[in-house]
Amino acid sequence: MFRKYEFDSKEQFEDLKLQHNISGMNGSFAELGILRNNKYSVDVLWSWGMPDEWQQYEIWDVEGNGSHTFLGYNFNETN
């Protein structure tokens, strides 16, 4: 599943990944940097489902795929 997230900083994103032992085996990560609202944006294509702790950072107010997509996947659709 393709999801989009915003964090207060890159460090917050990296800490969350470390806390929950998330690596490239859990999904594909695209770190987009600061795109809006002075937040650090990250797109994730999850392999086995998203950890519950990530839900509070999800964003939904993106038109289409936004500034990034994963080939063959559309934002907010289960493939």
C-alpha angles and dihedrals in degrees: 000000000000115000136170126218140186124204132185089242144351088256091058090052093048092047091052091051091050095045091057097036093241118170140161088285089069093054148310116290126203112189105204100177125216108349104151143350090023088281129135108246125212131176119204132192100200118212099199107011135294123281113249091237090067096059095085090061097049119115125204104174095093122120114229111325095330117217095330140037139176112239110266096008130098123207115260095013127108112230 
